[in-house]
Amino acid sequence: MKKHFTFFTFILIFILYSCDDSTGKDKNKSQNTFDYKSCIGKITNQIAYENNSITYSLFVPPNIDRSLPAPVLFLFDPQGKGDLPVSKYKDLAVKFGYILVGSNNSKNGMSFEEINEDANKMFEDVFTKVVFDRKKIFTAGFSGGSRSAISVAINRNDVSGVIGCSAGFPVGNFPSDKKFSFIGFAGNTDFNYLEMVAFDKVLEKNNIIHQLVVFDGKHEWPTKECMEDGFIWLEFNSMKNNLTPRNDTLINNFIKSNESKIAELKSKNSTYEIYTAYKKMISFLGGLTDVNNYKSELAKVEATPELKKILAKNEMLLKEEFTKCQQYSNNLNSKDINWWMKEINTIISKTKNNTDRETQLMNKRLLAFLSISAYSNSNAILNSNQPEQADKFLKIYAMVDPENPDCHYFTACYYAKLNEKEKALSSLEKAVEFGFNDIQKIHNNTDFHKIRGMEKFAEIISKIKVKNEPGKHMH
């Protein structure tokens, strides 16, 4: 059997991009009747273009002056759920005066050529419908959507900033005549954390405008509170590049808030957190205000034996994590389920019993890595209609990520292929309990044709419909 999961590759990019204020004239008008006023202050989903082949979600803040150009942030979700990030960050859009656009087309599995082509059409349509600031066009994405957001920024000449969550640059050769600032986000238990840290180091060594924000969380869109740093980053870099007027209130509030956090960290002797806080202050504020005092304080922290010890330990853990991920990737096919049960139980034990927080986080990321590996292999094998070969990967999946709805959905597919109807229905019910809510995916799955007429199947579909009612929408 071929290996279905390819271990992530760190892309070393040495680029400096240049801003381009021009977007060209909008020549092609939307083919659909559009009522702009009806979109103000609410999320409008499924706005269609190109004979409904291109759709997106739109949020226009109610408080912006509609006669003046507004910044636009295009959002890319890996599953093409444009309303998900738009809904998640609409309050920030109100606070900063941004128009949000969420692509429903860009999805994992598409080529970057397809993504760029669809995105260009979406941009074209949006620009015929809103009064936008040509100097403040941004992209953002999560996971595969992050690579899409970056690819679109590289492909165009009008994107001045990118927010990349849980994934770095896409594979490919990148032109040297582009310039946009980049801020990355990664959860400290994200299986892509290692990639984001490695990529951040590359950007640091090559003096590329960047920042990495690490939050308490897994592989997911950052919280609204965390993402506020992303909006501030875009605003600050727009000021630095003279794309927008200086906003002293925003700058001073940022300084006050972060200096207060540093004071609290000092009271707790949180050396590493103090170190990262000063680096953040310098990165955000450099070019806007005098940061020499922050640089001086950072140098003092960097000179302490305690920080040197912490940094050395963190580097050792990163190398250990990288090595283990490579080994696990190589062993997925070669080791039997008994070996994996023993190995996974060891990781779980270390996660629960080790008192060192960074070691705990590393082991949680190893479990997350095995989860995405099991997902990839299970999905590929089931799609190739080899259910017997999926058994091991589904068991690994269940051990490392028992509450993941996809694990139970795949298990339902597995049992359905084996004609074990009751087990298939039980697994499908568990998937729904843990958050699976894609009715269309279930209806399109031919594996379930033998259980569709069963009473239990109808009950499961009804449960999903209830969860999907307005106000109960689950992402």
N, C-alpha and C positions, 0 to 999 in steps of 0.2 A: 504493500500500500504506500502511495506517495505521502510525503509529509504535507499536511494541509495548512499548517501555521508557520509563517515565516517570522523569525525573530526580528524585532524592529531594528532599523538601521539609523545610526546617527548621521545626520547630514551636516557637513561642515561647509558653511557658506561664508564667503568673505566678500561682502558687497556693501557699497555705499550708493544709495539711490538719490535721485534729484527730484524735487517737487515740480509738478507741472500743473499750472492753474487752469489750463484750458481743457474743456471736455468736448468741444465741438458743438455745433448746433443740432438741436433735436429735429430730425427730419421726418421720422415716422411717428405718426400719432397712433394712440391706442385704438384698437378695433372695437372696444367695448364702451358702452355708455357708463359714465363714471360720475357719481355725485360726490364731489369733494367734501361738501359741507356735512354729509351724512357720516363721514369717517372721523370727524374731529372729536377727540376725547374718548374714542372707543377703538377696540381692535376690529378691523374689518378683514376677515379671512377670505381666501379663495378669490382674490382679485385676479381676473384672467386676462391673458394677452395671447396673441398668435393663435387664434381659434381654440382658445382654452388649453393650449399645450404648455403654457407658462402661467403659473399661479403663485401668488405670494400673499402674506399677511401684512397689513399696514396699520401703523398707529401714528396719528398726528396729535401731538399734545394740545390741549385746549387753551393753554396759556401763551402760546407763541403768537407773534404778530404775523398773520398770514400774508401780509403784504411785503414782508421782508424775507430774504433767503434764510433757510434754516439748515443746520448740519444734518446729514443723513447717515445712519448706521445700518448697513446691510448685514443680516445675520444668517448664518448657515448652520443648520442642525444636521447631524449625520444621518438621521432618518427622514429628512425632508419635512419635519414638523415645524413649519415657519411660525405658527402661533405660539409655540412653546417658549422660545427666548423672548419673543415680543411681549408676551404676557408676563414673563418673569421680570423683565427690566423696564416696563412701561412707566413705573414710578420714577425711575432714574431719567427716563426720557423727558418727563414733565419737569424734573428738577433742573436739568441741563438744557432743555429746549431742543431736543433731538427728535427727528422723525425716524421711526424704526420700520425696517422692512425685513420680513422673514421669508426666505426662499422655501417654497414647497417642492421644488424640483431637485435641488442638489442633495444627493444621497450617497452613502457608501456604496462602492461597487461601480460607480460611473467613472469614466476616464476624465482626466482634467480638461481635455479638449471639449468634451460634452458639457462639463460643469461651466467652463469659461464661456462657451457659446450661449448656454441658457442664461447665465448671469448677465451677459451683455444685453440680451433681449429684455431681461427684467429691469436693468438699469435704465435702458432706453424708455421703457414704458413708465417707470416711476418718474423720470425726469420730465415727462409730458404732463404729469398730474400734480406735482407739488412745486412750490417755489423753493428751490434748494440753493445752498451755498456751494458754488463750484470749488471753493478752496477747502471745504470741510466735508469730504466724502470719505467714509471709513467702512471697514469690513470687520466682522468678528465671527468666530465659529468655535465649535466644540468638537474635539476628537477628529474624526474624518472631516467634519465641517470646518475645523480650524485649518486643515491643509487646503480645503476649498477656498476659505477666506484669503489665505496667503496667495494661492495660485491666481485668484481673481485680481488681487492687488498687483501681482507681478505682471499679469497679462494686460492691465490697463495703465493709463497715464495719469489718472485723476484721483487715485486713492492715496491719502497722506498718512494714514495710520491704521494699524491692524491690532486687534485683540485676539490672541491665539490661546485657546483653552485646551489643555491636555494633549496637544500634539504640535510638532514643529513644522518645519518647511517640507513641502512635498518633494518627491524625488524629481530630479531634472536639473538642467543647466539654467542658471539665472542670469539675466542680463545685468550688466554693471551700470546701466544708465537710469536705474530706478532708485527712488528713495522714499521710504516710509518708516515711521517709528514703529516699534514692536513691543507690546507688553504681553507676557505669557502668564497663564494661571495654571496651577497644578495642585490637586489635593495631595496631602501627605501620605495617603494610602492608595493613590492612583497607580495603576500598573504602568502608566506612561510617565510617572514622576522622574524616573531615571533618565529618560530621553530629554525631558524638559530641563533638568539640571545640567546635563551634558551640553545641550544646545546653548544654554545660558552662558556657560563657561567659554564656548567658542565665540559668542557675541562679545563677551567681556574682553577677551584677548585681542579682538580685532576692532575694538572701539566703535562698534555699531550701536546705534541708539536703541536701548533695550531695557527691560526690567522684568524680573520674575517675581510673581506673588505666589507664595505657598500658603494654602489654607487648610484647615482641619476638614478633611472630606475625602471622598473616593473619586472615581472616574465619573464626573458629572459637571454640568454647568455650574459655575460658582454661584453662591448666594447673591442676592441683591446687594447686601451690605458689602460683600467682598468686591463685587463688580463695580462699585462706585469708584474704586481706584482706577479701573479701566477708563471710565469716562473722564476722570480728572487727568489721567495721563494724556488722553487725546487733546484735552483742552490746553494743558500746559505746553505740549509740543506745538500746538497750533500758535500759541503766543510766541514761543521761541522762534518760530519760522515766519513770524509776522503775517500769519494767515487770519488772525483774529485779534481784536483789541485786548490789551492787558486787563486782567480782572484781578485787582488787588484784593478784593473781598474773598475770592476763591483761594488765592494764594495764602492770605493771612489765616484763613480758617484751616487750611491744610497744615500750615506750620503749627498753629496752636494745638490742633488735635494730635499731631504726631509727637510734638514735644511733650504733651501731657502723657502719651503712651510711654515714651522713653523714661520719663520721671517715674512712672509706675514700675517699669521694668527694672530700673536701678534700685528701687526700694526692695525688689525681690531678688536682686543679684543675678538677674537672668542674662548672663554674659553673651550668649550666642544671639538671643533675641535683640539685645541692645546693638550688637554688631550689624545684624540685618536691618534694623530700623534706621541706623545712621546711613547705611548704604542706600536705602530707599530714599531718604531725605535728599541726599546728594544727587541721585539719579533723577528724581522728580523736579528738584528746584534749581539744579545747575543751569545757568543761563537766564534765570529769572530773578534771582536774588543772590546775595553773598552767601556762599556755602562753606567758606573757609573754616568757620567755627566747627561745623559738622565734620569736616575733614580732619581737623585737629583732634576732635573727640574720638573719631573712628580710629585714628592712628594710635591713640592711647589704648583703646580696647584691643587692637590688633597686636600690640606689644606685650600683652599679658600672657603669662604661661598658661593660664586657664583656657583662653580662647584657642591658643595654638594646640593644646591638647584636644579640645573639642573638634577643631577642624580636622586634625589628624585622624581622630576616631571616625568622624563622619565620612572622610575619604575612604577609610578602610571598609566601612559598611557598604558604601556605594560599589566598591570593587567586588566585595563579597556577593552583593545582590546581582551585579552584572554576571559574575561567574555562574552563580546558581541558576539564573534565568537561561543562560546558554546551555547548561547541563540539563535542565528540565526540558528545554526545547528538543534537545537531542534524544532524551530518554522517553519522550511521549509515546513513541511507537515501540521502542525496544524493551521497556520494562513492563512486567505484568501488573495486574491490579493489586496483588499482594504487596509488591514493592512500593507501589504508590500509596496504599493504605498506611503503611508504616511511615513513609516519608511525610505524608500530609499530617498524620497524627503528631509527628515530631514538630512540624512547623506550628501547628495549632497549640501544642503544649508550650512552645517558646513564646508564642504570642500572649498566652494567658499568664505564664509564670515568670517571665523575665521582667525585672523591675526597671531596666533601662528603657526609657521611652523611645529612643531612636532605634534600638534593636527591635522593640515591639512593632514600630511602624514599618521597619524593613520586612519583617515576617508577614505583616498584613499585606504588604505590596506583593510579596511572593505568592500568597494565596490569590490575590487579585490577578496576578500574571497567569497562574494556573487556570483561573476561571475563564479568562479570555482565550487561553489556549484550548481549553475544553470546549468552549463555545464554537470556536473556529473549526475544530476537528469534527465535532458532533454535527454541525450544520452541513459541512462539506460531505460527510459520509452519508447522512440521511438523504441529502439531495441526489447523491449518486445511487440511492436505493440499495444500500448495503447495511441493513439494520443490525445484523449480527455483529459487525465490526464497530458499531457505535456504542455497544454496551460498556466497554471499559471507559470511554471518554465521558459518558453520561454519569457513571459512578464517580469518576474523579470530580466532575462538575458538581454533583450533589454533595460531595464531601467538603469542597472548598467554598462553595457559595450556595448553601441550602435554601436561601430565601430569594434567590434570583428567579424571576418569573420565566425567563427564557429557558432555564434548566428544566423546569417542569413542562413547559410547552414542547421542548424537544423530546422529553421523555414520553409525552402523550403521542407524539408523532411515531416514536419508536414502537410503542405498544400497538398503535393502530396499524402499523405496517405488519406486525406479527399477528394481527387479528385478535389481540387480547383486549376486547372492547371495554370491559369494566375497568381494567388498569389504565387504559387510555383516557377514559372519562374521569377517573380519579385524579390523574396527573394534570389533565386540562383544568379541572376544578381548582387544584392547588395553584396552577399558573395564574388563574384569575384572582385567587385570594391574595397572592403576592404582587398583584398589580398589572397583570397582562390584560389589555383592553382593546386589542385590535381585532374587531369582529370581521373586517374584510379579509384579513390574513387567514382567519379560521375558515371562512367560507370559500376562499380560493384554494385551500389546501386539500388536494385530492386524497391525502392519507385518511381523512376523516369521513369518506363517503359511506362507510359501513356503520357509522355511529350517528349520522345526521338525523335519522328518523327516531332515535331513542329519546325517551322522555327526559333523561338526565342531560342530554345534549341541549335540549330546548331550555332547560332550567339554567344551564351555564350561560347560554347566550342572553337570557333575560337578565342575569346578574350583571353582565357586562354593560347592557343597555342602561341599566339603572345607574351604574357607576359613571357612564358617559353622559348622563343628563347634565344640562347647563348648571354650573355651580359645583359639579362633582367630577369635572373632567380631570382625569389622572394622566400625568406625564411620567 
